[in-house]
Amino acid sequence: MTGAAQTPDPPSPPNSPAPRGGVLCRALAVGRLLGGRTWHAAREEACRAGRALRAVARGPGRERDLVVQSLKAAGAALLAWVVAKIWLGDPMALMAPWVALVMVQATVFSSLLRAGQQCAAIFAGTLLASAAQALTGDTLTSLALSLPVLMLLANWSRFGDQGVYGATTAVFTLATGSVSAASVGHRLGQTVLGAVIGLAVNAFVLPPIHLRDVRENLAAVAREAGDLLYAVAGGLRDGDWDEGTAAEWSRGSARLEHRLETLHSARRWSRESLRLTDGPLRALRRPPAPVPPETEDDRWSRVTGHVRALTRTLAVAADENRAPAAPDPGVLRTYAGLLELIAGACHAEGARLRGEHPADPGAGPDGGRAEEERRALHRRLQDGLREHAGRAAAPVTVLGSLLLQAESLWAETVPGAASGVPVPGTAPRTPAE
């Protein structure tokens, strides 16, 4: 009928299949999405690899240490293969290079410990599998008897992470069918040979001494503490901080504590790397600089604790549901100036730990201007504390706690401040100050 309105197509039932073109379009969209994510992940990995290569070429560091350790492990395996295959004429030189490859560890002490654990695991797997084969005469039965016992032994703490090699050695022993006394003795001898070669290569070819990580992590703790204090000072000076900002500062102090844990781990590695490397071994690879004393770790642990307490006090003051209230903005601006001085002292200490020097020594903690300005700010804050005490008790509590943490931070970050030794370039403090 001419001019009549066309009736629209009825809607598809809820459970009816989607049009073929729609499914194809969605599949293509999902494919593009997954492909984009894969490409992004591959690009990120390529960037990380590029940064690692640049770090290796730039100078000594963690990346170069990993390259040296990898090349040493490969060289130890090749040397063990040459000794076992060519010099000793072993037609199946497997155990010696296998063991030598995993003997090159991050420290000489860990290599020695790993050698004992792996040799014990391989000995247990070889002897138990050979005994089971000799008793039963059947490979499947021997595996059923030996593998459960060896996997239980793999969980024994004395084996460390080497216990699983007992089970893999048993499988290898039974798969090759070589369970005679001569073949067992030969395999155990190759294990000892590979362990000796791996230990020798790790100990006498650029013995690993990890001292750089301690210095780098100490400098990072100082730098990050200064960054956080600068951020807190900026927020207090501008007056635009609230509960969310204080929570972010608290998260920053938590990250600083995590960095401190990394420092403690680096210290343990440094201490272990110095074991068994005294005397002649130390002469083969002298560290570029002595490691900072452990008292530095204690000092920056205290600094981290004071920063944590400072940010917690500010978080409490920013919470409207808590009784303590923040001091007046003018007093907080003065306090921000004090925090900036402490942050500069932290950055100067970080530069000192890295072997650098501040751009302006006269303005740093080793110069006179910083100490003089700190005294002036301290006097102004004391005046503000007395003024607040005459009005309300809540701001006094917050300001007193903040001032205590700032004084403790200054005493820890400025050399000689905690012991009362005058900072170079400053006049001695009088009792009135």
MOZIKA-V885336 format. One record per residue. N is the residue number from 0. RES is the residue in three letters. BURIAL is 1 if it has 9 or more other ideal C-beta (glycine too) atoms within 8 Angstrom, else 0. D_CENTER is the distance of its C-alpha to the mean C-alpha in Angstrom with 1 decimal. Layout:
# MOZIKA-V885336
{{N;RES;BURIAL;D_CENTER} {N;RES;BURIAL;D_CENTER}}
This chain:
# MOZIKA-V885336
{{0;MET;0;80.7} {1;THR;0;80.4} {2;GLY;0;78.4} {3;ALA;0;76.9} {4;ALA;0;73.2} {5;GLN;0;71.0} {6;THR;0;69.4} {7;PRO;0;65.6} {8;ASP;0;64.0} {9;PRO;0;63.1} {10;PRO;0;59.5} {11;SER;0;57.7} {12;PRO;0;57.3} {13;PRO;0;53.9} {14;ASN;0;53.3} {15;SER;0;54.8} {16;PRO;0;52.6} {17;ALA;0;51.3} {18;PRO;0;53.0} {19;ARG;0;51.9} {20;GLY;0;51.0} {21;GLY;0;48.7} {22;VAL;1;46.8} {23;LEU;0;46.4} {24;CYS;0;45.2} {25;ARG;0;42.6} {26;ALA;0;41.4} {27;LEU;0;41.2} {28;ALA;0;39.2} {29;VAL;0;36.7} {30;GLY;0;36.5} {31;ARG;0;35.9} {32;LEU;0;33.2} {33;LEU;0;31.4} {34;GLY;0;32.0} {35;GLY;0;30.6} {36;ARG;0;27.4} {37;THR;0;27.2} {38;TRP;0;27.9} {39;HIS;0;25.3} {40;ALA;0;22.6} {41;ALA;0;23.9} {42;ARG;0;23.9} {43;GLU;0;20.3} {44;GLU;0;19.3} {45;ALA;0;21.7} {46;CYS;0;20.3} {47;ARG;0;16.7} {48;ALA;0;18.5} {49;GLY;0;20.5} {50;ARG;0;17.7} {51;ALA;1;16.2} {52;LEU;0;19.8} {53;ARG;0;20.3} {54;ALA;1;17.3} {55;VAL;1;18.7} {56;ALA;0;22.1} {57;ARG;0;21.1} {58;GLY;0;20.0} {59;PRO;0;17.8} {60;GLY;1;14.1} {61;ARG;0;11.4} {62;GLU;1;13.7} {63;ARG;1;16.7} {64;ASP;1;15.3} {65;LEU;0;14.9} {66;VAL;1;18.4} {67;VAL;1;19.8} {68;GLN;1;18.5} {69;SER;0;19.9} {70;LEU;0;23.2} {71;LYS;1;23.5} {72;ALA;1;23.3} {73;ALA;1;25.8} {74;GLY;1;28.0} {75;ALA;1;28.0} {76;ALA;1;29.1} {77;LEU;1;31.8} {78;LEU;1;33.1} {79;ALA;1;33.3} {80;TRP;1;35.2} {81;VAL;1;37.6} {82;VAL;1;38.3} {83;ALA;1;38.8} {84;LYS;1;40.7} {85;ILE;0;42.7} {86;TRP;0;43.2} {87;LEU;0;43.6} {88;GLY;0;45.1} {89;ASP;1;43.1} {90;PRO;0;44.1} {91;MET;0;40.9} {92;ALA;1;38.1} {93;LEU;0;35.2} {94;MET;1;33.7} {95;ALA;1;33.1} {96;PRO;1;31.0} {97;TRP;1;29.2} {98;VAL;1;28.1} {99;ALA;1;27.5} {100;LEU;1;25.1} {101;VAL;1;22.7} {102;MET;1;23.2} {103;VAL;1;21.1} {104;GLN;1;17.8} {105;ALA;0;14.9} {106;THR;1;17.0} {107;VAL;1;20.8} {108;PHE;1;20.7} {109;SER;1;18.7} {110;SER;1;21.3} {111;LEU;1;24.1} {112;LEU;1;22.9} {113;ARG;1;22.4} {114;ALA;1;25.8} {115;GLY;0;27.5} {116;GLN;1;26.1} {117;GLN;1;26.9} {118;CYS;1;30.3} {119;ALA;1;31.1} {120;ALA;1;30.2} {121;ILE;1;32.2} {122;PHE;1;35.1} {123;ALA;1;35.3} {124;GLY;1;35.3} {125;THR;1;37.9} {126;LEU;1;40.2} {127;LEU;1;40.1} {128;ALA;1;40.7} {129;SER;1;43.5} {130;ALA;0;45.1} {131;ALA;1;45.1} {132;GLN;1;46.6} {133;ALA;0;49.2} {134;LEU;0;50.3} {135;THR;1;50.4} {136;GLY;0;51.1} {137;ASP;0;49.3} {138;THR;1;45.9} {139;LEU;0;45.2} {140;THR;1;46.3} {141;SER;1;44.2} {142;LEU;1;41.1} {143;ALA;0;42.0} {144;LEU;1;42.3} {145;SER;1;39.3} {146;LEU;1;36.5} {147;PRO;0;36.4} {148;VAL;1;36.3} {149;LEU;1;33.6} {150;MET;1;31.4} {151;LEU;0;31.9} {152;LEU;1;31.0} {153;ALA;1;27.8} {154;ASN;0;26.5} {155;TRP;0;27.3} {156;SER;0;24.3} {157;ARG;0;25.9} {158;PHE;1;25.2} {159;GLY;1;21.5} {160;ASP;0;20.6} {161;GLN;1;23.6} {162;GLY;1;26.3} {163;VAL;1;26.9} {164;TYR;1;28.2} {165;GLY;1;31.2} {166;ALA;1;32.3} {167;THR;1;31.8} {168;THR;1;33.7} {169;ALA;1;36.5} {170;VAL;1;36.8} {171;PHE;1;36.9} {172;THR;1;39.5} {173;LEU;1;41.8} {174;ALA;0;41.5} {175;THR;0;42.7} {176;GLY;0;45.5} {177;SER;0;45.1} {178;VAL;1;45.5} {179;SER;0;48.0} {180;ALA;0;47.5} {181;ALA;0;47.3} {182;SER;1;44.7} {183;VAL;1;42.6} {184;GLY;0;42.8} {185;HIS;1;42.1} {186;ARG;1;38.9} {187;LEU;1;37.7} {188;GLY;0;38.5} {189;GLN;1;36.5} {190;THR;1;33.5} {191;VAL;1;33.9} {192;LEU;1;34.5} {193;GLY;1;31.3} {194;ALA;1;29.3} {195;VAL;0;31.0} {196;ILE;1;30.5} {197;GLY;1;26.8} {198;LEU;1;26.3} {199;ALA;0;28.6} {200;VAL;1;27.0} {201;ASN;1;23.5} {202;ALA;1;25.0} {203;PHE;0;27.5} {204;VAL;0;26.2} {205;LEU;0;23.6} {206;PRO;1;22.1} {207;PRO;1;18.3} {208;ILE;1;17.4} {209;HIS;1;13.8} {210;LEU;1;14.6} {211;ARG;1;13.4} {212;ASP;1;9.7} {213;VAL;1;11.1} {214;ARG;1;13.5} {215;GLU;1;11.4} {216;ASN;1;9.0} {217;LEU;1;12.4} {218;ALA;1;14.0} {219;ALA;1;11.6} {220;VAL;1;12.3} {221;ALA;1;15.9} {222;ARG;1;16.1} {223;GLU;1;14.7} {224;ALA;1;17.0} {225;GLY;1;19.8} {226;ASP;1;19.3} {227;LEU;1;19.5} {228;LEU;1;22.5} {229;TYR;1;24.2} {230;ALA;1;23.9} {231;VAL;1;25.4} {232;ALA;1;28.1} {233;GLY;1;29.0} {234;GLY;1;29.5} {235;LEU;1;31.6} {236;ARG;1;33.6} {237;ASP;0;34.5} {238;GLY;0;35.2} {239;ASP;0;33.9} {240;TRP;1;31.3} {241;ASP;0;31.8} {242;GLU;1;30.2} {243;GLY;0;27.9} {244;THR;1;26.8} {245;ALA;1;26.1} {246;ALA;1;24.1} {247;GLU;0;21.9} {248;TRP;1;21.5} {249;SER;1;20.5} {250;ARG;0;17.8} {251;GLY;1;16.6} {252;SER;1;16.5} {253;ALA;1;14.6} {254;ARG;1;11.8} {255;LEU;1;12.2} {256;GLU;1;11.9} {257;HIS;0;8.6} {258;ARG;1;7.5} {259;LEU;1;9.5} {260;GLU;0;7.9} {261;THR;1;4.7} {262;LEU;1;7.8} {263;HIS;1;9.6} {264;SER;0;7.5} {265;ALA;1;7.9} {266;ARG;1;11.4} {267;ARG;0;12.1} {268;TRP;1;11.5} {269;SER;1;13.6} {270;ARG;0;16.2} {271;GLU;1;16.5} {272;SER;1;16.8} {273;LEU;0;19.7} {274;ARG;1;21.5} {275;LEU;0;24.4} {276;THR;1;24.0} {277;ASP;0;26.4} {278;GLY;0;29.8} {279;PRO;0;30.7} {280;LEU;1;27.2} {281;ARG;1;25.7} {282;ALA;0;28.6} {283;LEU;0;27.7} {284;ARG;0;24.5} {285;ARG;0;24.2} {286;PRO;1;21.0} {287;PRO;0;21.7} {288;ALA;0;21.3} {289;PRO;0;21.0} {290;VAL;1;17.8} {291;PRO;0;18.3} {292;PRO;0;19.7} {293;GLU;0;18.1} {294;THR;0;20.4} {295;GLU;1;18.3} {296;ASP;1;15.5} {297;ASP;0;18.3} {298;ARG;1;19.7} {299;TRP;1;16.8} {300;SER;1;16.3} {301;ARG;1;19.9} {302;VAL;1;19.5} {303;THR;1;17.0} {304;GLY;0;19.5} {305;HIS;1;22.3} {306;VAL;1;20.8} {307;ARG;1;20.2} {308;ALA;1;23.8} {309;LEU;1;25.1} {310;THR;1;23.7} {311;ARG;1;25.0} {312;THR;1;28.4} {313;LEU;1;28.6} {314;ALA;1;27.8} {315;VAL;1;30.6} {316;ALA;1;33.0} {317;ALA;1;32.4} {318;ASP;1;33.3} {319;GLU;0;37.0} {320;ASN;0;37.3} {321;ARG;0;36.3} {322;ALA;0;38.8} {323;PRO;1;37.1} {324;ALA;1;37.9} {325;ALA;1;36.3} {326;PRO;1;38.3} {327;ASP;0;40.4} {328;PRO;0;38.9} {329;GLY;0;40.4} {330;VAL;1;38.7} {331;LEU;1;35.3} {332;ARG;1;35.8} {333;THR;1;36.4} {334;TYR;1;33.3} {335;ALA;1;31.4} {336;GLY;1;32.7} {337;LEU;1;31.4} {338;LEU;1;27.9} {339;GLU;1;28.0} {340;LEU;1;28.9} {341;ILE;1;26.0} {342;ALA;1;23.6} {343;GLY;1;25.3} {344;ALA;1;24.8} {345;CYS;1;21.0} {346;HIS;1;21.0} {347;ALA;1;23.3} {348;GLU;1;21.1} {349;GLY;1;18.1} {350;ALA;1;20.6} {351;ARG;1;21.8} {352;LEU;1;18.5} {353;ARG;1;18.3} {354;GLY;0;21.9} {355;GLU;0;23.4} {356;HIS;0;26.1} {357;PRO;1;26.9} {358;ALA;0;29.4} {359;ASP;0;31.9} {360;PRO;0;31.7} {361;GLY;0;34.6} {362;ALA;1;32.9} {363;GLY;1;29.6} {364;PRO;1;29.2} {365;ASP;1;31.0} {366;GLY;1;34.0} {367;GLY;1;36.8} {368;ARG;0;36.8} {369;ALA;1;33.5} {370;GLU;1;34.9} {371;GLU;1;38.3} {372;GLU;1;37.0} {373;ARG;1;34.8} {374;ARG;1;38.0} {375;ALA;0;40.0} {376;LEU;1;37.5} {377;HIS;1;37.3} {378;ARG;1;41.1} {379;ARG;1;41.3} {380;LEU;1;38.8} {381;GLN;1;40.9} {382;ASP;0;44.0} {383;GLY;1;42.4} {384;LEU;1;41.4} {385;ARG;0;45.1} {386;GLU;0;46.3} {387;HIS;1;44.2} {388;ALA;0;45.4} {389;GLY;0;49.0} {390;ARG;0;48.3} {391;ALA;0;45.7} {392;ALA;0;43.4} {393;ALA;1;40.6} {394;PRO;1;39.4} {395;VAL;1;39.8} {396;THR;1;37.3} {397;VAL;1;34.6} {398;LEU;1;35.4} {399;GLY;1;35.6} {400;SER;1;32.1} {401;LEU;1;30.7} {402;LEU;1;32.6} {403;LEU;0;31.4} {404;GLN;1;27.7} {405;ALA;1;28.4} {406;GLU;1;30.3} {407;SER;1;27.5} {408;LEU;1;24.9} {409;TRP;1;27.4} {410;ALA;1;28.0} {411;GLU;1;24.4} {412;THR;1;23.5} {413;VAL;1;26.8} {414;PRO;0;27.4} {415;GLY;1;30.5} {416;ALA;1;30.9} {417;ALA;0;30.0} {418;SER;0;32.4} {419;GLY;0;35.2} {420;VAL;0;35.1} {421;PRO;0;36.3} {422;VAL;1;34.0} {423;PRO;0;35.4} {424;GLY;0;38.0} {425;THR;1;38.7} {426;ALA;0;41.5} {427;PRO;0;41.0} {428;ARG;0;40.7} {429;THR;0;43.9} {430;PRO;0;44.2} {431;ALA;0;45.4} {432;GLU;0;42.1}}
